[in-house]
Amino acid sequence: MQLYVILRRNGWRSPDELGEAAQRSTRVGNGDMPEDVRWIRSYVLDEGAGTVGTVCIYEATSPEAIRKHAQLADLPVDEIIPVADTVIVRPDPQPATA
């Protein structure tokens, strides 16, 4: 599998709507396409006016597999970019807990 970055700009009207999309994505990826796509992580973007987008990191067999997963899970896809390499300076910070 190849590592990809998926840009999803202004994909959701609220964080709650994004949460529902994440559940669909997990269900489709783990249940319908486990050999073709694997969701690694996402960074949520504050797009202003309450809307959010994401930058998602996936492993996939191809960009077409990512597009199929997005269609089945009803997710937007603005751009799919293959990752050439990874440079880790520091680990991702842990999200704050309430």
Backbone torsions as a table, in degrees:
resi	resn	phi	psi	omega
1	MET	NA	149.6	178.5
2	GLN	-102.7	148.0	175.9
3	LEU	-88.7	136.1	-178.8
4	TYR	-133.0	151.0	168.6
5	VAL	-104.9	132.8	178.9
6	ILE	-119.2	122.9	178.3
7	LEU	-97.7	125.9	178.5
8	ARG	-127.5	94.1	-176.2
9	ARG	-87.7	137.7	176.4
10	ASN	48.7	39.3	-174.8
11	GLY	-75.1	-23.9	-172.6
12	TRP	-139.7	146.7	-178.5
13	ARG	-79.8	-15.3	-178.2
14	SER	-160.1	161.6	174.3
15	PRO	-60.5	-33.5	178.0
16	ASP	-63.7	-42.1	177.7
17	GLU	-63.1	-39.0	175.9
18	LEU	-62.5	-40.3	178.3
19	GLY	-60.4	-40.2	176.8
20	GLU	-64.6	-40.8	178.5
21	ALA	-64.1	-38.4	179.0
22	ALA	-63.2	-38.4	177.2
23	GLN	-64.4	-42.6	178.1
24	ARG	-63.5	-43.6	-179.0
25	SER	-59.9	-45.5	179.3
26	THR	-62.8	-44.1	-179.3
27	ARG	-61.9	-45.2	-179.1
28	VAL	-68.8	-46.2	-178.0
29	GLY	-63.4	-47.8	-177.4
30	ASN	-78.0	-33.1	-175.3
31	GLY	-92.4	-42.4	-173.3
32	ASP	-101.3	-26.7	-171.6
33	MET	-136.0	39.5	-173.6
34	PRO	-63.7	-22.1	179.6
35	GLU	-89.6	-9.7	-173.7
36	ASP	-112.0	-30.8	-179.8
37	VAL	-139.3	146.9	177.3
38	ARG	-143.3	114.7	179.4
39	TRP	-75.7	124.6	-178.5
40	ILE	-96.7	-55.2	179.1
41	ARG	-166.3	165.0	175.2
42	SER	-138.5	147.8	172.1
43	TYR	-111.5	126.2	-177.6
44	VAL	-88.6	131.3	-177.7
45	LEU	-103.0	131.1	173.2
46	ASP	-81.2	105.9	-175.5
47	GLU	-91.5	0.8	179.5
48	GLY	89.9	155.7	178.7
49	ALA	56.3	26.9	176.6
50	GLY	87.7	-11.1	-179.4
51	THR	-84.0	154.7	179.0
52	VAL	-131.8	151.2	172.4
53	GLY	-126.5	-176.7	178.0
54	THR	-144.1	154.8	163.8
55	VAL	-114.8	114.7	-174.6
56	CYS	-110.0	143.7	175.0
57	ILE	-110.3	122.0	-179.4
58	TYR	-130.0	150.4	161.3
59	GLU	-99.1	138.6	179.9
60	ALA	-154.8	159.7	177.4
61	THR	-75.6	-22.5	-178.8
62	SER	-171.8	162.8	172.3
63	PRO	-60.3	-32.9	178.6
64	GLU	-63.2	-37.5	177.3
65	ALA	-64.5	-38.7	177.5
66	ILE	-64.7	-43.6	178.9
67	ARG	-63.3	-40.1	178.1
68	LYS	-64.0	-44.9	177.5
69	HIS	-58.0	-45.9	-179.8
70	ALA	-62.0	-40.7	179.4
71	GLN	-64.9	-46.2	-179.1
72	LEU	-64.7	-33.5	-178.3
73	ALA	-94.4	1.9	-179.3
74	ASP	57.3	54.2	179.8
75	LEU	-116.0	145.2	173.9
76	PRO	-75.7	154.9	172.6
77	VAL	-140.4	112.0	178.2
78	ASP	-91.5	-37.7	-178.0
79	GLU	-156.3	143.3	175.5
80	ILE	-123.0	122.9	-175.2
81	ILE	-125.3	122.7	175.2
82	PRO	-66.3	140.8	177.2
83	VAL	-88.5	127.1	-179.6
84	ALA	-85.7	-33.1	-176.9
85	ASP	-166.0	167.9	177.7
86	THR	-125.7	132.1	173.7
87	VAL	-121.8	118.6	179.9
88	ILE	-110.5	114.7	176.5
89	VAL	-90.0	-44.1	176.2
90	ARG	-142.4	152.7	174.7
91	PRO	-67.5	156.7	176.0
92	ASP	-56.2	138.2	175.5
93	PRO	-66.4	150.6	178.2
94	GLN	-78.7	136.0	178.4
95	PRO	-64.9	147.9	178.0
96	ALA	-68.6	144.0	176.8
97	THR	-108.8	146.7	-178.7
98	ALA	-84.8	NA	NA
